[in-house]
Amino acid sequence: MRETKFIEQNKEKWSKFEKVLESNKHDPEELSELFIEVTDDLSYARTFYPNRSVTVFLNGLAQKIFQKLNGVKYVKKNRFVQFWLEELPHSIFMARKDLLISMVIFLLAVLIGVVSTAYDSHFPAQILGEEYVHETLNNIEKGDPMAIYKSRGEVDMFLGITINNVRVAFLTFILGVFFSAGSVVFMIINGVMLGTFQYFFYQHNLLGTSALTIWQHGTLEIASIVIAGGAGITLGKGLVFPSTYSRGQSFFLAAQSGVRVLLGVVPVLVIAAIIESFYTRFTDAPFWIRLMVIILSLLFLIWYFIWYPYHKSKQGFDKSFEAEQVFSWPKQSIDFSELKSSAQIVADTFTLYSRHFKKIFRFSFFLALLSVLLIYFFGGNYFLEESKHVDGAFDLFFGFVYFFDFYSYPILFVINVLAFSLSIFVAFYLIQSEEAQINPKPFWRFLLSLELFKKSFFLILMFQALLSLLLFYNGFSVFLFFCFWPLITLLQFLFYKMGVLGIGKFFFFFKQSVGKMLWVYLCIGVLSFILHLLAHSPLMGLYITFFKMNFNLDAALLTLIVNGIWLLIGFLFIYLIASLFAFSSSILFYTLQEIGEANDLNSKIQNFGQK
């Protein structure tokens, strides 16, 4: 029978099955009958149309019925609504003390800025920048003190402000991993800036004018930063004060709650950016309209972030949601044959990554140190460019761009291709050891064995080199590199498992499950970006400043050491990220394999009903 005729004969029946699965009530006998019919169709399709879409469709349908029969818990519907009505208010209520501490710290920092500006006329230039102060003074003389909000186009201004505000919020939160101290420091910096800014205008008799203009968007913007600071304090407390949980459980509970709060303020920051970009520029708007915008923003913040969480706590939060908050670090081995959702793939990635983190960190540090030494001996003047690594190499937009400056420094191409390939190869080895449920050999024994001379490593090396060739061109090529990198990593794992046959499997997987692949890589990419923020942390700059102040060294030697430290940190983090992508690609492979071949499903079908 031709495939089109097979589909035509059964499509109404399959459509009926899907409608039955979508309903909330299920008759076990009806499900059993459906399961038998679908598996019969699946067996027929696998025999006559093994590599066609109908086989994949029936495989997925059979999986859904099997899960219903076995009572698999499904994620609640309307998760988006539940987040805003239940999850976020619950996290805000649980973090209420940390949010209060954040607000108090911020207000004290504002007071420091006010007092410092009152006693030191040069303080605003030191905090706000001489260029900004000079431009503002010129605008005051021209009779338009708020003209700076009209200096850019609306759309450009919106994009720039949104990216910057979200970046600041993420930094304020993620720095809480340094035992809350990082978030506190960042809050103090922003508070001092605000106090300095407002008192600067007060000194020029423009406090009312500036407040009515700035707080139209600043009410939401500043409150969001304070809330992000409270989330950062929560993150740090989970690490320092584990209570009755293990330190790992406590930290991940705190991170889970903190991330919810952080995600909750992102839309608020976007709204603040819209107001600042498209409305604040109308500095001659009527007094009552500007005041109304400020009051409405303040009322919204009080209602949603203060009253509503308290009100929900009195009513009682969703019990099923509260029960889901308990985190337990998985001790059992990972089931590689199971069909997993995107969330399960990400969770398993971090389960295995954390399990082997000490080994990965040691190996990444060794590669980073070796990379720095190779650049020192073969990289010419790379170390002597004083500001390059401190300011440029950690910019927000693909902050590691200078580590891929292959055109100027070809030695970087050799370093990155070899180091990435080794990081990925070792990660694949650890995953394979987990799959085989054996203890992996010590790293050095593994690397010094003949494993590196196998065909799979040379294939991994070859595709890494081809990918890295992109970086000999312009800045856009860095964007392409990061887009293709996870896909190439998946292809490399296919080579590791199957050799050259992996090319055909890659295109089949990509065609059948591109959505799942992109979602997993997006999640891993966001988490990798957080790792990048840690490398970009202002605290790193404070450590370097402390080093400069306490060691009286020759200027050239000091530049050499500082740049070496920055390079070591950068290489370490990017090699850790490379290993993380390798882990996620490996685990994703097993789910894609199950979607395409249904080996685990067929095994369950054969054993269904047997004890």
C-alpha positions in Angstrom: 0.0 0.0 0.0 1.3 3.5 -0.9 2.0 5.8 2.0 -0.6 8.4 0.8 -3.3 5.8 0.7 -2.3 4.5 4.2 -2.6 8.0 5.6 -5.9 8.7 3.8 -7.5 5.5 5.2 -6.4 6.2 8.8 -6.2 10.0 9.2 -9.8 10.3 10.6 -9.1 7.6 13.2 -5.9 9.2 14.2 -7.6 12.6 14.5 -10.2 11.0 16.8 -7.4 9.5 18.9 -5.8 13.0 19.3 -9.1 14.5 20.4 -9.6 11.7 23.0 -6.1 12.5 24.4 -6.8 16.2 24.6 -9.8 15.6 26.9 -9.3 15.7 30.7 -11.1 12.4 31.4 -9.8 9.1 30.1 -11.4 5.6 30.2 -8.5 3.1 30.8 -10.2 0.5 28.6 -10.6 3.0 25.8 -7.0 4.0 26.1 -5.9 0.4 26.0 -7.9 -0.1 22.8 -6.4 3.0 21.3 -2.9 1.9 22.2 -3.3 -1.4 20.5 -4.7 0.2 17.3 -1.9 2.8 17.2 0.9 0.3 17.8 -0.5 -1.9 15.0 -0.4 1.1 12.7 3.1 2.0 14.0 4.4 -1.5 13.3 3.0 -1.4 9.8 4.5 2.1 9.2 7.9 1.0 10.5 7.9 -2.0 8.2 6.9 -0.2 5.0 7.8 3.5 5.6 10.7 3.4 8.1 12.1 6.9 7.4 8.9 8.8 6.7 7.0 11.4 8.7 4.0 9.2 9.3 6.2 6.9 11.4 7.4 9.7 13.5 3.8 10.9 14.0 2.6 7.5 15.0 5.6 7.1 17.3 4.7 10.3 19.1 1.0 9.4 19.3 1.8 6.0 20.8 4.1 7.6 23.4 1.3 9.9 24.5 -1.1 7.0 25.0 1.5 5.0 26.8 2.2 7.9 29.2 -1.5 8.3 29.9 -1.8 4.6 30.6 1.1 4.8 33.0 -0.2 7.8 34.8 2.6 10.2 33.8 2.0 13.6 35.3 1.5 16.4 32.7 2.4 20.0 33.1 -0.6 22.1 34.0 -2.3 24.1 31.3 -2.3 27.9 31.3 1.2 27.9 32.8 1.6 31.5 31.6 -1.4 32.6 33.7 -0.3 30.5 36.6 3.1 32.1 36.6 1.7 35.7 37.0 -1.1 34.7 39.4 0.6 32.1 41.6 4.3 31.4 41.0 5.7 35.0 40.9 3.5 36.3 43.8 4.6 33.3 45.9 8.3 33.9 45.2 7.9 37.6 45.9 6.1 36.9 49.2 8.8 34.4 50.2 11.5 36.9 49.4 9.7 39.9 51.1 12.5 40.3 53.8 15.2 40.3 51.1 13.3 42.8 49.0 13.0 45.1 52.1 16.7 44.7 52.8 17.4 45.6 49.2 15.3 48.7 49.4 16.9 49.9 52.6 20.4 49.4 51.2 19.4 51.3 48.0 18.0 54.2 50.0 21.1 54.4 52.1 23.2 54.4 49.0 21.0 57.3 47.6 21.7 59.2 50.8 25.4 58.6 50.4 25.2 60.1 46.8 23.3 63.1 48.1 25.7 63.9 51.0 28.8 63.3 48.8 27.5 65.7 46.1 26.6 68.3 48.7 30.1 68.3 50.1 32.1 67.7 46.9 31.3 69.7 43.7 33.5 67.3 41.7 31.7 64.2 42.9 29.0 64.2 40.1 31.7 64.1 37.4 33.4 61.2 39.1 30.1 59.2 39.3 28.1 60.3 36.3 31.0 61.0 34.0 32.5 64.3 32.9 30.9 64.1 29.5 27.4 63.6 30.8 27.8 66.5 33.4 29.2 68.8 30.7 26.4 68.0 28.3 23.7 68.5 31.0 25.2 71.9 32.0 25.1 73.0 28.4 21.4 71.9 28.2 20.6 73.9 31.3 22.2 77.0 29.9 20.1 76.5 26.7 17.0 76.3 28.8 16.2 72.6 28.1 17.8 70.6 31.0 16.1 67.4 29.9 17.2 67.6 26.3 19.4 64.5 26.7 16.2 62.4 26.4 15.7 63.9 22.9 19.2 63.3 21.6 18.5 59.8 20.0 15.8 58.3 17.8 12.9 56.6 19.6 13.5 53.1 18.3 17.3 53.2 18.8 16.8 54.6 22.2 14.2 51.9 23.1 16.5 49.0 22.0 19.5 50.4 23.8 17.7 51.2 27.0 15.9 47.8 27.1 19.1 45.9 26.6 21.0 47.9 29.2 18.3 47.7 31.8 17.8 44.0 31.4 21.6 43.6 31.6 21.8 45.6 34.8 18.9 43.6 36.3 20.6 40.3 35.4 23.9 41.4 36.7 22.4 42.7 40.0 20.7 39.3 40.4 23.5 36.9 39.3 26.1 38.7 41.4 24.2 37.4 44.4 26.0 34.1 43.8 29.0 35.8 45.6 27.3 35.3 49.0 24.8 38.2 48.3 27.8 40.7 48.5 27.8 41.2 44.7 24.2 42.2 44.6 24.7 44.6 47.6 27.7 46.2 45.9 25.8 46.7 42.7 22.8 48.2 44.6 25.1 50.6 46.3 26.7 51.7 43.0 23.3 52.3 41.4 21.9 54.0 44.6 24.9 56.4 44.8 24.4 57.3 41.1 20.7 58.1 41.6 21.4 60.2 44.7 24.1 62.1 42.9 22.0 62.6 39.9 19.0 64.1 41.8 21.0 66.3 44.1 23.0 67.6 41.1 19.7 68.9 39.6 18.7 70.2 43.1 21.9 72.3 43.2 20.7 74.0 39.9 17.2 74.6 41.2 15.8 71.9 38.9 14.8 69.2 41.3 11.0 69.4 40.5 11.6 69.6 36.7 14.0 66.6 36.8 11.9 64.5 39.1 8.7 65.0 37.0 10.6 64.0 33.9 12.8 61.2 35.1 10.5 59.4 37.5 7.9 58.9 34.7 10.1 56.0 33.6 12.3 55.8 36.7 9.5 54.7 39.0 9.3 51.3 37.2 13.0 51.2 36.3 14.5 51.8 39.8 11.9 49.6 41.5 12.9 46.8 39.1 16.5 47.1 40.0 15.7 47.1 43.7 13.6 43.9 43.2 16.4 42.3 41.2 18.7 43.2 44.1 16.4 41.5 46.5 16.3 38.4 44.2 20.2 38.4 44.3 20.2 38.5 48.1 17.8 35.6 48.1 20.2 33.7 45.8 23.2 34.4 48.1 21.3 33.4 51.2 20.4 30.1 49.7 24.1 29.4 49.4 25.2 30.7 52.8 22.2 29.6 54.9 21.0 26.1 53.7 18.8 25.6 56.8 17.5 21.9 56.8 18.4 21.4 53.2 21.7 20.4 51.7 23.7 23.4 50.4 23.0 22.3 46.8 19.2 21.9 47.5 19.1 25.3 49.2 21.0 27.1 46.5 18.8 25.7 43.7 15.6 26.5 45.6 16.8 30.0 46.0 17.9 30.2 42.4 14.5 28.9 41.3 12.7 31.6 43.3 15.1 34.3 42.3 14.9 33.6 38.6 11.1 33.9 38.8 11.3 37.3 40.5 13.9 38.4 37.9 11.7 37.2 35.0 8.8 39.1 36.6 10.6 42.4 36.4 11.7 42.1 32.7 8.3 43.2 31.3 8.3 46.1 33.8 11.8 47.1 32.5 10.5 46.9 28.9 7.5 49.2 29.8 9.9 51.6 31.5 12.1 51.7 28.3 9.0 52.4 26.2 8.0 55.3 28.4 11.6 56.7 28.5 12.1 56.3 24.7 8.7 57.4 23.4 7.2 59.7 26.1 9.8 61.1 28.5 11.2 63.2 25.6 8.0 65.4 25.7 9.4 67.5 28.5 6.8 70.2 27.9 3.9 67.8 28.6 1.3 69.1 31.1 2.2 68.8 34.8 -0.8 66.7 35.6 -0.2 64.1 32.9 3.4 63.6 34.0 2.4 63.3 37.6 -0.4 60.9 36.6 2.1 58.6 34.9 4.3 58.5 38.0 1.3 57.9 40.3 -0.1 55.1 38.1 3.3 53.4 37.9 3.7 53.6 41.7 0.2 52.2 42.3 0.9 49.3 40.0 4.1 48.5 41.9 2.4 48.7 45.3 -0.5 46.6 44.1 1.3 43.8 42.3 4.6 43.5 44.2 3.3 44.3 47.7 -0.5 44.0 48.2 -1.2 41.1 45.9 1.4 38.7 47.2 0.3 39.5 50.8 -3.3 39.0 49.8 -2.6 35.7 48.1 -0.7 34.5 51.2 -3.9 35.1 53.3 -6.0 33.3 50.7 -3.5 30.5 50.3 -1.3 29.8 47.3 -2.0 26.8 45.0 -1.0 23.8 47.1 0.1 21.7 44.1 2.4 24.6 43.1 3.9 24.9 46.6 4.5 21.1 46.7 6.5 21.3 43.4 9.0 23.7 45.0 10.9 21.0 46.9 14.1 20.2 45.0 15.9 16.9 45.3 19.2 16.4 43.6 18.9 13.3 41.4 21.1 10.4 42.7 20.0 7.8 40.3 21.5 7.2 36.8 20.0 9.0 33.9 17.7 7.0 31.6 19.2 7.6 28.2 16.6 5.6 26.4 13.7 7.6 27.6 11.9 10.2 25.4 12.4 13.5 27.2 10.8 16.9 27.0 13.0 20.0 26.5 12.9 20.8 30.2 14.0 17.3 31.1 16.9 17.5 28.7 18.1 20.7 30.3 17.6 19.3 33.8 19.6 16.1 32.9 22.3 18.2 31.3 22.9 20.1 34.6 22.5 16.9 36.6 25.4 15.2 34.7 27.3 18.5 34.3 27.3 19.1 38.1 28.2 15.4 38.8 31.4 15.8 36.8 32.0 19.5 37.4 35.2 19.1 39.4 36.8 17.1 36.6 35.5 19.5 33.9 36.7 22.5 35.9 40.1 21.1 36.5 40.5 20.2 32.8 39.1 23.6 31.6 41.5 25.4 34.0 44.4 23.4 32.6 43.4 24.2 29.0 43.0 27.9 29.9 46.4 28.1 31.6 48.0 26.4 28.6 46.2 28.8 26.2 47.5 31.8 28.1 51.0 30.5 28.0 50.8 29.7 24.3 49.6 33.3 23.6 52.4 34.7 25.7 55.1 32.9 23.8 53.5 33.0 20.3 51.0 35.8 20.4 53.3 38.7 19.8 51.8 41.9 21.2 48.5 40.5 22.4 49.5 40.9 26.0 50.7 44.4 25.6 47.4 46.0 24.6 46.5 47.4 28.0 42.7 48.1 27.8 41.8 45.4 25.3 41.1 42.6 27.7 39.8 44.6 30.6 37.2 46.6 28.6 36.7 45.0 25.2 36.9 41.3 25.7 34.0 41.2 28.1 31.5 43.5 26.3 27.9 42.4 26.5 27.6 41.7 22.7 29.4 38.3 22.4 31.8 39.4 25.0 34.4 36.8 24.1 34.9 38.3 20.6 38.5 39.2 21.2 39.3 35.5 22.0 38.4 34.8 18.4 40.5 37.5 16.7 42.0 34.9 14.5 42.8 37.3 11.7 45.2 39.4 13.8 46.5 36.5 15.9 46.4 33.1 14.1 47.7 31.3 17.2 44.2 31.9 18.7 42.8 29.7 15.9 45.1 26.8 16.8 44.3 27.2 20.5 40.6 27.4 20.2 40.2 24.5 17.7 42.4 22.2 19.9 40.9 23.3 23.2 37.3 23.2 22.1 37.8 19.8 20.5 39.4 18.4 23.6 36.7 19.9 25.9 34.0 18.4 23.7 35.7 15.0 23.3 36.2 14.7 27.1 32.5 15.6 27.7 31.4 12.9 25.2 33.6 10.4 27.0 32.0 11.2 30.3 28.5 10.9 28.8 29.4 7.6 27.2 30.7 6.4 30.6 27.3 7.4 32.2 25.4 5.5 29.5 27.5 2.4 30.0 27.2 2.9 33.8 30.9 2.5 34.4 33.4 4.7 36.3 35.4 6.7 33.7 39.2 6.5 33.7 41.2 9.4 35.2 41.4 12.2 32.7 45.0 12.0 32.1 45.1 8.3 31.5 42.2 8.7 29.1 43.9 11.5 27.1 47.3 9.8 27.1 45.7 6.5 25.8 45.1 5.9 22.1 41.6 7.5 22.3 42.9 10.8 20.8 44.1 8.9 17.7 40.8 7.4 16.9 38.9 8.5 13.8 36.1 10.1 15.9 38.5 12.7 17.5 39.9 13.7 14.1 36.3 14.2 12.8 35.5 16.3 15.8 38.7 18.3 15.2 37.9 18.7 11.5 34.4 20.1 12.0 35.6 22.4 14.8 38.2 23.8 12.5 35.6 24.3 9.7 33.3 26.1 12.1 36.1 28.3 13.5 37.1 29.4 10.0 34.1 31.6 10.1 35.9 33.8 12.7 38.5 34.9 10.2 36.1 37.4 8.9 34.0 40.3 10.5 32.0 40.7 13.7 28.9 39.2 12.2 30.8 35.9 11.8 31.0 35.7 15.6 27.2 35.8 15.6 27.1 33.0 13.0 29.6 31.0 15.1 27.4 31.1 18.2 24.4 30.2 16.1 26.0 27.1 14.4 28.1 26.1 17.4 25.5 23.9 19.2 24.4 22.3 15.9 28.0 21.4 15.1 28.4 20.0 18.6 25.5 17.7 18.0 27.0 16.6 14.7 30.3 15.9 16.5 28.6 13.7 19.0 27.0 11.8 16.1 30.5 11.3 14.7 31.7 10.2 18.1 28.9 7.5 18.2 28.5 6.5 14.6 31.4 7.8 12.6 30.7 9.3 9.1 27.2 7.7 9.2 26.3 10.5 11.7 25.9 13.0 8.8 22.8 11.3 7.5 21.3 11.0 11.0 22.0 14.7 11.7 19.9 15.9 8.8 17.1 13.4 9.8 17.1 14.6 13.4 17.2 18.3 12.3 14.2 17.8 10.0 12.1 15.9 12.5 12.8 17.8 15.7 14.2 21.3 14.9 11.8 22.9 17.4 13.0 20.8 20.3 16.7 21.3 19.3 16.3 25.1 19.2 14.4 25.3 22.5 17.1 23.2 24.3 19.9 25.3 22.8 18.1 28.5 23.7 17.9 27.4 27.4 21.5 26.3 27.5 22.5 29.6 25.7 20.7 31.7 28.4 22.4 29.8 31.1 25.8 30.1 29.3 25.1 33.9 29.1 24.8 33.9 32.9 28.2 32.2 33.1 29.5 35.0 30.8 28.0 37.6 33.2 29.9 36.0 36.0 33.1 36.4 34.0 32.1 40.0 33.3 31.3 40.6 37.0 32.3 44.1 38.3 33.7 42.2 41.3 36.4 40.8 39.0 37.4 44.4 38.2 37.5 45.1 42.0 39.9 42.2 42.5 42.1 43.5 39.7 42.0 47.0 41.2 42.9 45.6 44.6 45.9 43.8 43.0 47.1 46.9 41.3 46.9 49.0 44.6 48.8 46.5 46.7 51.6 45.4 44.4 54.1 48.1 43.4 55.2 46.7 40.1 56.6 48.1 36.9 53.8 49.4 34.6 54.6 46.9 31.8 54.8 44.0 34.1 51.5 45.0 35.8 49.8 45.2 32.4 51.2 41.8 31.5 49.9 40.2 34.7 46.4 41.9 34.6 45.8 41.0 31.0 47.0 37.4 31.7 44.5 37.1 34.6 41.7 38.4 32.4 42.6 36.0 29.6 42.8 33.1 32.0 39.3 33.9 33.4 37.9 34.3 29.8 39.3 31.1 28.5 38.2 29.2 31.6 34.6 30.3 31.3 34.3 29.7 27.5 35.8 26.2 27.9 33.3 25.5 30.6 30.5 26.7 28.3 31.9 24.5 25.5 31.6 21.4 27.8 28.1 22.5 28.8 27.0 22.6 25.1 28.6 19.2 24.6 26.6 17.7 27.5 23.3 19.1 26.2 23.9 17.9 22.7 24.8 14.4 23.9 21.6 14.1 26.0 19.5 15.7 23.2 20.9 13.0 20.8 19.3 10.1 22.8 15.9 11.8 22.7 16.1 12.5 19.0 17.2 8.9 18.4 14.1 7.7 20.4 11.8 10.0 18.4 13.2 8.7 15.1 13.7 5.0 15.9 11.4 4.4 19.0 13.6 1.6 20.4 12.5 2.2 24.0 8.9 2.4 22.9 9.1 -0.9 21.1 10.7 -2.5 24.1 7.9 -1.2 26.3 5.3 -2.4 23.9 6.7 -5.9 23.9 6.8 -5.9 27.7 3.5 -4.2 28.2 1.3 -6.0 30.7 4.1 -8.2 31.9 5.4 -8.1 35.5 
